Amino acid sequence: MPRYLTMIRMDESAPPPAPDPDFDARMGALFKEITEAGVMVETAGLAPTAEGTRVTWEDGELGYTDGPFTETKEVVAGYAILRAADRTEALKWVRRFLSAHPKNWNFACELREITEE
């Protein structure tokens, strides 16, 4: 079965407001269901860019830039690796994940198939 990487993208300078009281229960139930279905491989949030380092390769030279990365507005704030039958099934889980969040939160989830070679 193919694996898919989902990347949660958000504006790091505008964190979402506090979630509603039922948020943790909704997410817990969804994570239990997706894990029991054998779809969830791994998931985690990421530390802020202020705690990161960007390593670049340019003209044969390595470059290092410590965060925060002020030129970057949208950052990857978390990820999940899913194992799904196909893209349609993976998107179903992404829709359910996004829909479990409060309506006043603004963020995106990018879905990409992991190439298997």
SULLINGI-V157228 format. One record per backbone hydrogen bond with DSSP energy under -1.0 kcal/mol. NH is the residue of the N-H (numbers start at 1). CO is the residue of the C=O. Records with the same first field share a line. If there is no record, write none. Layout:
NH->CO  CO
This chain:
4->82
5->112
6->80
7->110
8->78
9->108
10->75
12->73
14->11
23->20
26->22
27->23
28->24
29->25
30->26
31->27
32->28
33->29
34->30
35->31
36->32
37->33
38->35
39->34
40->34
41->81
42->81
44->79
46->77
51->48
52->49
54->65
56->63
58->61
61->58
63->56
65->54
67->52
70->68
72->69
75->10
77->8
79->44
80->6
81->42
82->4
83->39
84->2
90->86
91->87
92->88
93->89
94->90
95->91
96->92
97->93
98->94
99->95
100->96
101->98
105->102
108->9
110->7
112->5
114->3
